[in-house]
Amino acid sequence: MQYAIVSGGTEGIGRAVAEKLLSEGFSVAICARNKEELKAREAEWNEQYPEASILALQADLSIKEEAQTFGQTVLSNFPQVDLLVNNVGTYFPGKTSEEADGQLELLMGVNMYSAYHLTRSVLPTMKKAGSGHIFNLCSVASLKAYPNGGAYSISKYALLGFSENLREELKEQNIKVTAICAGATETRSWEGTELAPGRIMQPADIATLIWAAWTLSAGATVETIVVRPQLGDL
């Protein structure tokens, strides 16, 4: 049995990734802030994947202590963590000079610090095992500034920098790190937006990419994946 953590795993990309891993025989731990959604996913997956161990824990990973506690609770229930997907994130548009006071702190907390503190909580176990794979859900906003990107883009640039530093630090310890810079994907960020069918990507597309990168030989690592809708960015 192999073990994975997928942060923000009740909907969207996180749910698609968790379900892909469960279908491939993993046991999976997820977290989210919404208790009812966590209960629903846990009940659904326990029925669909009876051989797997499933943890669904309430946590706000933008809060350092909750991120650390989530990681520690997973490690007290799972013998190891083979795969970590830092998926928690949120989006607010805005110009740096005009966006609401506190927006940078909010977005850095959710999009960057969550990954930083959760990763640090499980890395000692990966290092002891001498193996593991960390995926960070970055964005095309990590690669190029765009109008109205503001604090969101800043936080995603930071997450890519975090990924690249981790890659350099961990390569000699046989721990892989992959940054996924994804364009528009059908998640809650796009709710209420009228788009032509097929104009944006599906969460399952990201899950497929993660699985493909995970299944490479031990001697190969995909450092950065850039994936966009076929018609380009919106």
DACORVEN-V133069 format. One record per residue. RES is the residue in three letters. NEAR is the number of other C-alpha atoms within 10 Angstrom. D_LAST is the distance of its C-alpha to the last C-alpha in Angstrom with 2 decimals. Layout:
BEGIN
RES:NEAR:D_LAST
RES:NEAR:D_LAST
END
This chain:
BEGIN
MET:10:40.33
GLN:17:37.29
TYR:22:35.59
ALA:25:32.05
ILE:28:30.42
VAL:25:26.95
SER:29:26.06
GLY:28:24.20
GLY:28:25.22
THR:26:25.49
GLU:17:22.05
GLY:18:18.69
ILE:25:18.57
GLY:28:21.98
ARG:21:23.65
ALA:20:22.44
VAL:26:23.69
ALA:27:26.94
GLU:22:27.63
LYS:17:27.15
LEU:23:29.56
LEU:23:32.00
SER:14:32.05
GLU:11:32.99
GLY:15:35.87
PHE:22:34.65
SER:22:35.74
VAL:27:32.89
ALA:28:32.72
ILE:26:29.86
CYS:26:29.53
ALA:22:27.76
ARG:14:28.79
ASN:14:29.25
LYS:14:32.72
GLU:12:32.56
GLU:17:29.46
LEU:22:31.22
LYS:14:34.34
ALA:12:32.56
ARG:20:30.93
GLU:19:34.24
ALA:13:36.26
GLU:11:33.97
TRP:18:33.89
ASN:14:37.60
GLU:11:38.33
GLN:13:36.04
TYR:16:36.89
PRO:10:40.50
GLU:13:41.18
ALA:19:38.47
SER:17:38.92
ILE:23:36.15
LEU:20:35.77
ALA:24:33.56
LEU:21:34.10
GLN:19:33.00
ALA:21:31.73
ASP:21:29.50
LEU:30:28.62
SER:24:27.62
ILE:14:31.41
LYS:16:33.17
GLU:14:36.20
GLU:17:34.34
ALA:25:32.31
GLN:20:35.61
THR:16:37.44
PHE:26:34.87
GLY:23:35.24
GLN:15:39.01
THR:14:39.27
VAL:23:37.44
LEU:16:39.81
SER:10:42.78
ASN:12:41.83
PHE:18:40.40
PRO:12:42.58
GLN:18:39.70
VAL:25:35.93
ASP:20:34.78
LEU:24:31.02
LEU:24:29.00
VAL:25:25.34
ASN:26:24.09
ASN:24:21.30
VAL:23:21.83
GLY:23:19.01
THR:14:17.49
TYR:16:14.73
PHE:16:15.35
PRO:14:13.47
GLY:17:15.92
LYS:14:17.45
THR:18:20.15
SER:9:22.81
GLU:9:22.09
GLU:15:20.96
ALA:11:23.72
ASP:10:26.57
GLY:10:26.40
GLN:17:22.64
LEU:18:22.85
GLU:14:25.81
LEU:18:24.17
LEU:22:21.03
MET:23:23.21
GLY:21:25.54
VAL:20:23.16
ASN:28:20.80
MET:27:23.43
TYR:23:27.01
SER:25:26.78
ALA:28:26.23
TYR:20:28.84
HIS:21:31.56
LEU:26:31.08
THR:21:31.10
ARG:13:34.22
SER:18:35.94
VAL:21:35.76
LEU:19:36.05
PRO:11:39.87
THR:17:40.08
MET:20:37.85
LYS:14:39.91
LYS:10:43.12
ALA:15:42.01
GLY:13:40.80
SER:19:37.66
GLY:22:34.30
HIS:19:30.56
ILE:25:28.04
PHE:23:24.32
ASN:24:22.04
LEU:25:18.57
CYS:31:16.76
SER:25:13.05
VAL:21:11.07
ALA:20:11.70
SER:21:15.25
LEU:14:14.98
LYS:10:13.54
ALA:13:13.62
TYR:11:10.92
PRO:10:11.72
ASN:15:12.62
GLY:19:12.69
GLY:21:16.45
ALA:25:18.48
TYR:27:15.78
SER:29:14.89
ILE:19:18.66
SER:28:19.50
LYS:25:17.25
TYR:21:18.75
ALA:18:22.05
LEU:26:21.48
LEU:24:20.85
GLY:16:23.98
PHE:17:25.85
SER:25:24.99
GLU:16:26.17
ASN:12:29.33
LEU:17:30.08
ARG:19:29.81
GLU:11:32.41
GLU:12:34.64
LEU:17:34.79
LYS:13:34.92
GLU:10:38.73
GLN:14:38.98
ASN:16:37.26
ILE:23:34.33
LYS:25:30.96
VAL:26:27.74
THR:25:24.24
ALA:26:20.98
ILE:24:17.94
CYS:21:14.73
ALA:21:12.17
GLY:19:8.43
ALA:20:7.19
THR:21:10.63
GLU:17:12.47
THR:15:14.45
ARG:13:15.88
SER:14:13.14
TRP:13:11.30
GLU:8:14.69
GLY:7:15.13
THR:8:11.62
GLU:7:12.12
LEU:10:9.96
ALA:7:11.68
PRO:7:13.67
GLY:11:12.48
ARG:16:8.75
ILE:21:8.51
MET:19:11.44
GLN:17:14.74
PRO:19:16.78
ALA:19:19.48
ASP:15:17.52
ILE:22:17.80
ALA:19:21.39
THR:15:22.22
LEU:14:21.13
ILE:21:23.21
TRP:14:26.11
ALA:11:26.00
ALA:18:26.14
TRP:20:28.88
THR:10:31.01
LEU:11:31.39
SER:8:34.91
ALA:11:36.19
GLY:7:36.12
ALA:11:32.39
THR:18:29.43
VAL:15:25.72
GLU:15:24.89
THR:17:21.10
ILE:19:18.63
VAL:13:15.15
VAL:20:13.16
ARG:18:9.66
PRO:16:8.66
GLN:10:10.79
LEU:9:8.47
GLY:11:6.58
ASP:13:3.77
LEU:10:0.00
END
